[in-house]
Amino acid sequence: MVAVPLQTAQADEASPSSGTTVVTPAVAKTPSTRVTSSAVQTGLTGASTASCLDYANQFDPSVSNISPGPAIVPYSSAPAAVDAWFNSTDVEERGIYNPNDQRPWKFAQQFARLLCYTAPNADITAAYYFFRATNNSDTAEFNRPESDSETVYRVLEWLADNRNVKTEILLDNTNTCTTNAPTESCTNIMNKTSRAALEKRFAQIPGSTVTYCINGCFNTARYGVYPYAIEHEKFFTVSDTDFPGTAGGTHPLVISTSANLARSQIRNYRQEASSVYDDQAAWQLFSQRFKGMQDCALNSCAYLGSSTVHNTNNPDLATTPPNPLGLIQEDDRRIWVDPILRHTTDAGRGTSVTFSPGRNADVNSFDVYINQFDNVDCDTDEKIRVAMFKLTDAKAEKMAATLKSLKTRGCDVKMLMTSEAGATVISTSVRNTLTAAGVDFKCAVDGMHTKLILIGPRSGNLGSVLTGTLNMSVAGQIYNEEHVITFDARKATGATRTAIRSVYDDYQHEWFELSRGASKSNCGAK
């Protein structure tokens, strides 16, 4: 687990149409060239990484009532090939919710810490369900600001000003009203007030763009028409970094997380994040994915090529020509889907990525979780641990049967789901289905937004971790934009295998922490 080395804290008590893009004019700069890592601590384009880290932690009192958090210590070397961090440390130190402490949480500061090592002239993309920024004209928000997202925004601002880094953001703005009226704000995740505050904040980041998807990005059905979808991704990509001890070539970075960039997410739910460093194929997968989603929002998926569709009833009748993402469009759903269950990354990394929406031809065989469970050898990988935000009614019967099969084959299966959190409750139907199948399940004490599966031996850490944004739901699998990253220690080599084994240990510890006090009674009633 990344140690997020932070110095001792100071006490402190105290709707648009699809595809709309907001562009912040870039400030003219003299183009800079990439310098070697020896300059990272002493000066890149006239400003050091240390000053970026400091800027991330110093806040304008006229904008919001945010107190500086603990100082963020620079990296002394490049990060591990794979790493992970959680907000459990913040919860233990400051408590869940933490309404009266306006310092940013360490969980969010780790995003800022990594991003500060973005190389000059590099590109950053971020695809998320939602971001939040402080509406400083609202007294309540001013006094309870978006401290956690602001520390990241300050890094993006600093990088634009000092390293000519361009940031592109893609968010969801689906209106869940039944009417065909995208401008309504009844249940938009990015309602008018939230969007206005966010765009005001991004106006301070030169060259940044914010694009919105409505009814999902790869869904070509017009707004308000079935099928319904959301852009539920949560990832950053960085095209090049410059950490100490590295030189030559490019060193990209991908950050995946269960948390939206918002105080309500980071402080009200247990969350996780992982980073994939210097894996060219992983960066390309996610960055191309971003480009495809962005183009679908702006240009009706022209980037993906021909409008020829794939006939799911007779796959030989029509197929799409190759396109940059390798997607096909299923004619019965009007959604561009990924026909590949797992995309492998660089050799020796033991890493693969699954993207949604996926094929609907056989919804269960194309479920990455069920597919992974069905291929477990319980003589080798006896221990199965699941920490999942939710399992929906539509997916429960098949998932329960799959978990029961694991148990029958000799695996030790334990499942955690969220406690009642906001509008989310684990339904009586789901609980009854799991109980009937003999699945050992409980709900955590706190709201738990993780999407985590561990598959490994009874003891040791030579196992697999599955993490990302995908809940155990049909909607997430075949309609929404989602991802799952699989880290398999047995398929990795060298330092990456060591890193994955370490991350496996970290997630095992996190699962144990989430399980403390868990019970069926925490699941709520519905």
C-alpha positions, 0 to 999 in steps of 0.5 A: 500500500502506498504510504502517503507520507504526510507530516503531522497534521495540525489540529483544526476544529474550526443541465445541458444537451449531450456533448457540451464542452466548456473550454478554458482558454490556455495561457500562452507559454513558451513550449517547454521540453521534457527534462530528466528526473534530476531536475524534478526536485530542483526545477521544471519549467521554472518551478519544482515539484516541491512547490506543486505539492505545497501549492496543492495544500495552500488554499485561498481563504476568499474562495472557501474555508479550507485549512491546509492539510498535512504537508505532502512529502515528495517521492524519493523514487518512482512509485511501484508498478502497481500500488493501492491506497484507501481512506481507512486511515482518514476514517480511523484518524478523523471519523466517517463524515468528519463535518467540522474538519475542513482539511483535505483527507490524505486519500485525496492528497495521494492523487495530488501527490502523484499528479504533481509528477506529470511531465512538461507538455504531458496530457491528463484525462479524467473520466468520472461519474461526477466531480464537485467544487465549492459553491462559495456564494453559498454560506453553507458550502463556503463553511463546509467546502470541497476540500478533497477535490480542491487539492486536486484542482490546485495541482491541475491549475499549477501544472497548466501554469508551470508545465504546459499540461492540458487537462481534459475532463469527462463527466456524466450529466444524465437526467433520470427524469422520464421526460425528454428534457436534458435541461431539467435538473430534477435528478441530474448527478451534475445539477445546475448548481453543481455544474456552475460551481465546477465550471467556475473552478475549471475556468481557473485552469488554463486550457482545461475542457469539461465534456458531459455525457448524457444517457451514457457515452457509447449509447447512441439512443437519444436522450430519454429513450431506452436503453438508459445508461450512465458514464460511471467511470472513475480514472485519471490518465497521465501521458508522461511523468518524471519521478526521481530516478527515471530518465529517457522515454515516457513513463505514463500513469493510470489511476483507478478509483471507486470514489468520485471526486467529491467530499460526499464520496470520500468522507461518507463511504469507504473507498479505494484507489490504485495506480498503474505506473509505466505500463504503456498498454494500460495507459493506451487502453484508458486514454483511447477509451477516454477519446472514444467516450469524449467523441461519442459525446461530441460527435455521435461516435464518429471516431468509431467509424462506420454505422454498420451494426453487429447483428446479435441474432446472426453475428455473420450477417454484419460486423463493423470494420476495425476502429481504434477501440475495437468496439462493435455496435449491437443493433438491438441496443444501439450501444457501442460495446467491447467484444473483448472480455479482457485486454492484457497490458504490457508483458510481465505485468500480470494486468488486464482490463475489462470495459463496460458496456460489454456484449449482451449476447450472453450476459452471464458468460460475459460477466468478468466477475462470474467468468473469473469465479467459474475458472477458480481452482479451489485446490489452489485458490481456496480463499475468495473475498468480496467487498462490493458496494451492491449486488442488484436484484437482476444479478443476484440469482446468477451471482448467488449460484456462482458463489454457491458453486465455489463453495461446493468446489471447496472454496472459502467464500465471504462477501461484504456489501454496503450498509444502508447508504443514501438511497442504496439498500441491499434488498430483501430479495437479494439477501434472501437469494444469497441466504438460500444459496448458503452464501456467507454475506454481511453488510459493513458498518459504514457505507462502503463504495468499494468494488473489490474481489480477492482470489488467492490461496489459504495463506500467502499473497500469490493471488489476484485482485479485481478492482474498479468501478463495476458493481454486481449489476446488469446495468453496469455490465451492459449499459454503463461505462465502467472498468475492472482491472485484474492484477494477477501475481502469478502472471506477473514477473520481477518487480511487478509480481512483488508489487502485486503481491504487496497490493494483494496484502493491502487489499486483504488487510482492507477487507478485514478492516471493512469486515469488523462489526459487519452483520446482516442487520446492517444491510437495511430493510427494503 
